[in-house]
Amino acid sequence: MAVEKKKEISRSELAKYTSLITSISTEKYSKRNQVGADMGSYTYTAYIYNSDEKVYKAIKLAEEGDWATENLDNNAKLITNWLKEIQVDAFK
């Protein structure tokens, strides 16, 4: 059985995408559509740390599976596409 090599992410690549998170708007999302049944789901989420409250705020970037929606902010789309490129398929 072949083992898939994990992608190594450079610090500069990670910094490029994490620097976009704070500018993401959560005002506009595409309509949430049902696209399947019993498919499970992937949710792409970014987090911003609030040091005053010592909590993370979740920002939904996109959801795929039984239901699909996406954050329409351009930076959210860039990060989502990058996450899709680097994710490892656990079912291979």
N, C-alpha and C positions, 0 to 999 in steps of 0.2 A: 504494500500500500504506500503510495507516494504521500509525503508530508508537504503541505503547502508552506513555503517560506514566508515568514512574517515580514511585512514591510517595516523598515526602520525609518523613523521620522526624525529629521534633523531639528535642532533647536530653532534654526531660522525659519523652517517651514511651519513648525508649531507656533512660533511667535507671530508669523504672518497672519494666521487664521485666528488665534486667540485675541489679537489686537482689534479685530473687527467686532467682537462680541458686544462691547459696551455701546456701540452705535446702532445696534439692531432695534428697530421699531417693533412693537408688539401690537400695533394698531390694525394691521390688515393681514388677513389670512384668506386663502382660497376657501370656497364652499367645501364643507366636509361631505364627501360622497362615499356611499357604501359601494365597494368594488368587489367584494367577495364574501365568503362565509367560511368560517373555521380555518382561515389562512394564518392566524396569528397576526402579530404586528411588529413593526419596527417604529420606534419613536426616536427622532433625532432631537437632542436637547443640548443647549449650551447653559452654562451657569455663570452667574456673576456673584462674587463674594462681597457682602456688606460687612466691613470690619467693625462698624459701630454696633451693629446688632449681632454680629458673629453668626450670620446665617448666609446660606446661598439662595439666590433667586433663580428659579428655573425659567428658561426661555425656550418655548417649543419652536423648533425649526421646521419640522415636518413629521408627518405620520404616514406610514404605508402599511398595507395589509388589508384586513376586512374594510377598514375605513381609510380614506386618503385626504390629506389636507396639507397645505404648505404655507409657511410664513412668506408673504410677498415682498419682504424687504430684500434688496439686492445682496446685502452682506449675508443675510440668513441663507439665501440660495447658494452663494459661494461656499459657505461653510458646509452646508448640507451636501453639496456635490463632492466636496473634498472628503467628508466623512464616508460617503458611499464608495469612494475610490480606495480608501484605506481599510475599510472594515474587512474582517476575516469571516468568511462564511463558516459558521460552526457546524453546518450539516454536511460539509464535503467529506 
